[in-house]
Amino acid sequence: MTDLSPASPADEAIRAASPALWEALSPLGRRVRQPVHFLPLQTAEARGKPFNATIGQITDGHGRAVPLPPMAAALGGLDEEERSRAFLYSPVEGMADLRHAWRERQGLPDSSLPIVTVGPEQALGLAAQLFAAPGRPALLIADVTGDRPGLQDLLEIRIGADLLLRLEDRPVGEPLFVVVPPGARRADLVAAAERGPLIVVVDAARPAPDADAGRALFRGLLDASPSLIPLLVEGSEELGFPGGRVGFLTFPFPPDSAVALGLESKVKMVLRAEIGSPSAATQRLVLRSIADHYTR
């Protein structure tokens, strides 16, 4: 079915910044758009009223959370302000201070603010929904399928992508979605981009001998080819946080650029349709872990 609706500013920004990126977007990735009025109508109408019962959180009337005592005790290691924020809603894209703190750790000046997800698996799933499509080729390099079997199911069963066995099998001119481990060969990926648009998801949340290997590969792929668009997936387990239940998805564009904000708006709409906001409590704990890491 042809989309006859006018292009949104986000779509125009993506198309202008990178024709290959626009071509690589899935039908869902092109179709999903953030409305001008992102907040629900009820929430907008209730602003400024004496009583507001449209949002599922309890506050003291001054913006501070009122958790049950056992819940507050469970986060007793946080100071009062952190603990209050842990029981309030998070923005769909994640808390700004955590996103900035993680980006500072990354040391990637030309990348976007990372989007917070419920673990690296969800970050991988979001990337797949934006760039993989029914009948399109996709590839999971090396032992990615062994460590993330759910990703293969997502691509084959839910999305209906055509899984390839080797990078050399990619069709000429057709966009390819590929997930690679931190140790993937940069030269192979750059060569594959000569055959058409290539979305390379660097799965840096996987174990690697060098903790910075995933970021190093992502950094090496930046501006390697106009047809190659790297994405970076990470998880908070590198801080020793149990289970790695906070993930991060980073795009290869400056944080305030129109294309980065356009991609972020699309991700936010998919997130809102799936789970809404990520857990504020885990985000506060990860942020505290980052602070503790730097003060050791």
C-alpha positions as CSV (number, residue, x, y, z in Angstrom):
1,M,0.0,0.0,0.0
2,T,1.5,3.3,-1.0
3,D,1.8,6.0,1.7
4,L,0.4,9.2,0.2
5,S,0.6,11.3,3.4
6,P,3.1,14.2,3.3
7,A,6.6,13.6,4.6
8,S,7.1,14.7,8.2
9,P,10.0,16.9,9.3
10,A,11.7,13.9,10.8
11,D,11.4,12.0,7.5
12,E,12.8,14.9,5.5
13,A,15.7,15.3,7.9
14,I,16.6,11.6,7.6
15,R,16.3,11.6,3.8
16,A,18.4,14.7,3.5
17,A,21.1,13.6,5.9
18,S,21.5,10.0,4.5
19,P,19.7,8.7,1.5
20,A,21.1,5.2,2.4
21,L,19.5,5.5,5.9
22,W,16.2,6.4,4.5
23,E,16.3,3.5,2.0
24,A,17.2,1.1,4.8
25,L,14.3,2.0,7.0
26,S,11.6,-0.7,7.1
27,P,8.0,0.1,6.1
28,L,7.3,0.4,9.8
29,G,10.3,2.6,10.3
30,R,9.1,5.0,7.6
31,R,5.5,4.9,8.7
32,V,5.9,5.5,12.4
33,R,5.8,9.2,13.3
34,Q,5.6,11.2,16.6
35,P,2.4,13.3,16.6
36,V,2.7,17.0,17.3
37,H,0.8,16.5,20.6
38,F,2.7,13.6,22.1
39,L,1.0,13.7,25.5
40,P,-2.4,12.0,25.8
41,L,-5.3,14.5,25.6
42,Q,-6.5,13.8,29.2
43,T,-3.0,14.6,30.5
44,A,-2.8,17.8,28.6
45,E,-6.3,18.9,29.7
46,A,-5.5,18.2,33.4
47,R,-2.4,20.4,33.6
48,G,-2.8,23.3,36.0
49,K,-6.0,21.9,37.6
50,P,-6.3,21.6,41.4
51,F,-6.5,17.8,41.2
52,N,-4.9,15.6,38.5
53,A,-5.7,11.9,38.5
54,T,-4.7,11.1,34.9
55,I,-1.3,9.7,35.7
56,G,-0.5,6.5,37.6
57,Q,1.9,7.9,40.3
58,I,1.3,9.2,43.8
59,T,3.0,12.5,44.8
60,D,2.8,14.8,47.8
61,G,1.4,17.7,45.8
62,H,4.9,19.2,45.3
63,G,6.2,16.7,42.7
64,R,7.8,14.3,45.1
65,A,6.9,10.6,45.1
66,V,5.1,8.9,48.0
67,P,6.1,5.3,47.8
68,L,5.0,2.5,50.2
69,P,7.5,2.1,53.1
70,P,8.8,-1.3,51.9
71,M,9.5,0.1,48.4
72,A,11.3,3.1,49.8
73,A,13.4,0.8,52.1
74,A,14.4,-1.3,49.1
75,L,16.1,1.8,47.6
76,G,17.5,3.0,50.9
77,G,20.9,3.4,49.3
78,L,19.7,6.4,47.2
79,D,19.4,9.9,48.6
80,E,16.0,11.4,49.0
81,E,15.8,13.1,45.6
82,E,17.1,10.0,43.8
83,R,14.6,7.8,45.6
84,S,11.7,10.1,44.7
85,R,12.7,10.1,41.1
86,A,12.9,6.3,41.2
87,F,9.2,6.1,41.9
88,L,8.1,8.6,39.2
89,Y,7.6,8.1,35.5
90,S,10.6,8.2,33.3
91,P,10.5,9.8,29.9
92,V,9.9,7.2,27.1
93,E,13.4,7.7,25.8
94,G,15.0,7.5,29.3
95,M,16.0,10.0,31.9
96,A,18.2,12.8,30.5
97,D,20.8,12.7,33.3
98,L,21.4,8.9,32.7
99,R,21.5,9.4,28.9
100,H,24.1,12.2,29.3
101,A,26.2,10.2,31.8
102,W,26.3,7.1,29.6
103,R,27.3,9.2,26.6
104,E,30.1,10.7,28.6
105,R,31.3,7.1,29.4
106,Q,31.1,6.2,25.7
107,G,33.6,8.9,24.6
108,L,31.9,9.2,21.2
109,P,31.6,12.9,20.3
110,D,29.7,12.3,17.0
111,S,27.0,10.0,18.3
112,S,23.5,10.6,19.5
113,L,22.3,10.6,23.1
114,P,21.7,6.9,23.8
115,I,18.1,5.9,24.1
116,V,17.4,3.9,27.3
117,T,15.7,0.5,26.9
118,V,14.7,-2.5,29.0
119,G,18.0,-4.4,28.5
120,P,20.1,-4.7,25.4
121,E,17.7,-7.3,24.0
122,Q,15.0,-4.6,23.6
123,A,17.5,-2.2,22.0
124,L,18.3,-4.9,19.4
125,G,14.6,-5.5,18.9
126,L,13.9,-1.8,18.3
127,A,16.8,-1.6,15.7
128,A,15.3,-4.7,14.0
129,Q,11.8,-3.2,13.8
130,L,13.2,0.0,12.3
131,F,15.4,-1.5,9.7
132,A,14.5,-5.2,9.1
133,A,11.4,-6.1,7.0
134,P,9.5,-9.0,5.5
135,G,11.4,-10.6,2.7
136,R,14.5,-8.4,3.2
137,P,17.9,-10.0,3.9
138,A,19.2,-10.0,7.4
139,L,22.3,-11.5,9.0
140,L,23.5,-12.5,12.4
141,I,27.3,-12.7,12.3
142,A,29.4,-15.3,14.2
143,D,27.8,-16.7,17.3
144,V,25.3,-13.9,17.9
145,T,22.4,-16.4,17.4
146,G,23.8,-18.7,20.1
147,D,23.8,-15.9,22.7
148,R,20.6,-14.2,21.6
149,P,18.3,-16.9,20.2
150,G,15.3,-14.6,20.6
151,L,16.8,-12.2,18.0
152,Q,16.7,-14.9,15.4
153,D,13.1,-15.7,16.3
154,L,12.3,-11.9,16.1
155,L,13.8,-11.6,12.6
156,E,12.5,-14.8,11.1
157,I,9.1,-15.3,12.8
158,R,7.8,-11.9,13.8
159,I,9.4,-9.7,11.1
160,G,9.7,-12.3,8.4
161,A,13.2,-11.3,7.3
162,D,15.3,-13.5,5.0
163,L,18.2,-14.7,7.1
164,L,21.5,-15.1,5.2
165,L,24.3,-17.4,6.1
166,R,27.2,-15.2,5.1
167,L,27.9,-11.5,4.5
168,E,29.0,-12.4,0.9
169,D,25.5,-13.6,0.1
170,R,23.9,-10.2,0.3
171,P,21.9,-9.2,-2.8
172,V,23.3,-6.2,-4.7
173,G,21.4,-3.0,-4.1
174,E,19.1,-4.3,-1.4
175,P,19.3,-3.0,2.2
176,L,20.9,-5.4,4.6
177,F,20.3,-5.5,8.4
178,V,23.3,-7.2,10.2
179,V,24.1,-7.7,13.8
180,V,27.8,-8.2,14.7
181,P,29.8,-9.0,17.8
182,P,32.5,-6.6,19.1
183,G,35.2,-8.6,17.3
184,A,33.7,-8.3,13.8
185,R,36.1,-7.3,11.0
186,R,35.7,-3.7,9.9
187,A,37.1,-4.3,6.4
188,D,34.5,-7.0,5.7
189,L,31.6,-4.6,6.7
190,V,33.0,-1.7,4.7
191,A,33.3,-3.9,1.6
192,A,29.8,-5.2,2.0
193,A,28.5,-1.6,2.0
194,E,29.7,-1.2,-1.6
195,R,26.8,-3.5,-2.6
196,G,24.0,-1.3,-1.1
197,P,22.7,0.2,2.2
198,L,24.0,-1.6,5.2
199,I,22.7,-1.2,8.8
200,V,25.4,-2.6,11.1
201,V,24.2,-3.2,14.7
202,V,27.3,-3.5,17.0
203,D,26.2,-5.7,19.9
204,A,28.6,-4.4,22.5
205,A,26.5,-5.9,25.3
206,R,28.1,-9.3,24.5
207,P,31.1,-10.5,26.4
208,A,34.4,-9.5,24.8
209,P,38.1,-9.7,25.9
210,D,38.4,-6.0,25.5
211,A,35.6,-4.0,27.3
212,D,35.9,-1.2,24.7
213,A,35.9,-3.4,21.6
214,G,32.3,-2.7,20.7
215,R,32.7,1.0,21.0
216,A,35.9,0.9,19.1
217,L,34.3,-1.0,16.2
218,F,31.3,1.5,16.2
219,R,33.8,4.4,16.2
220,G,35.8,2.8,13.3
221,L,32.6,2.5,11.2
222,L,31.6,6.1,11.5
223,D,32.0,7.8,8.2
224,A,33.5,4.6,6.7
225,S,31.0,4.7,3.8
226,P,27.9,6.7,2.9
227,S,26.1,3.4,2.6
228,L,27.1,2.0,6.0
229,I,25.1,3.1,9.0
230,P,26.4,1.7,12.4
231,L,24.2,1.5,15.5
232,L,25.5,0.7,18.9
233,V,23.7,-1.5,21.5
234,E,25.1,-1.7,25.0
235,G,24.0,-2.9,28.5
236,S,24.5,-1.8,32.0
237,E,26.0,-5.2,33.0
238,E,29.5,-3.7,32.3
239,L,29.0,-1.8,35.6
240,G,28.3,-5.0,37.4
241,F,24.6,-4.2,37.6
242,P,22.8,-7.5,38.0
243,G,21.1,-8.8,34.9
244,G,21.9,-5.9,32.6
245,R,18.2,-4.8,32.6
246,V,19.1,-1.4,31.3
247,G,20.1,-1.1,27.7
248,F,21.2,1.7,25.4
249,L,20.7,2.3,21.7
250,T,23.0,4.9,20.0
251,F,22.8,6.3,16.5
252,P,25.8,7.7,14.5
253,F,24.7,11.3,14.4
254,P,25.3,14.3,16.6
255,P,22.8,14.5,19.5
256,D,21.2,17.8,18.4
257,S,21.1,17.0,14.7
258,A,17.7,16.8,13.0
259,V,18.4,13.2,11.8
260,A,19.2,12.0,15.4
261,L,16.1,13.6,16.8
262,G,14.1,12.2,13.9
263,L,15.2,8.7,14.6
264,E,14.7,9.2,18.3
265,S,11.1,10.3,17.6
266,K,10.4,7.1,15.7
267,V,11.9,4.9,18.4
268,K,9.8,6.7,21.1
269,M,6.6,5.8,19.2
270,V,7.6,2.2,19.0
271,L,8.5,2.2,22.7
272,R,5.2,3.8,23.6
273,A,3.3,1.2,21.6
274,E,5.2,-1.7,23.4
275,I,6.0,-0.9,27.0
276,G,5.8,2.8,27.5
277,S,8.5,4.3,29.8
278,P,11.5,2.2,31.0
279,S,11.7,1.6,34.8
280,A,12.8,4.7,36.6
281,A,14.1,2.7,39.6
282,T,16.6,0.7,37.5
283,Q,17.8,3.9,35.8
284,R,18.5,5.6,39.1
285,L,20.4,2.6,40.3
286,V,22.5,2.5,37.1
287,L,23.2,6.2,37.4
288,R,24.3,5.7,41.0
289,S,26.6,2.8,39.8
290,I,28.1,5.2,37.2
291,A,28.8,7.8,39.9
292,D,30.3,5.1,42.2
293,H,32.5,3.9,39.3
294,Y,34.0,7.3,38.8
295,T,34.6,8.0,42.5
296,R,36.6,4.8,43.2
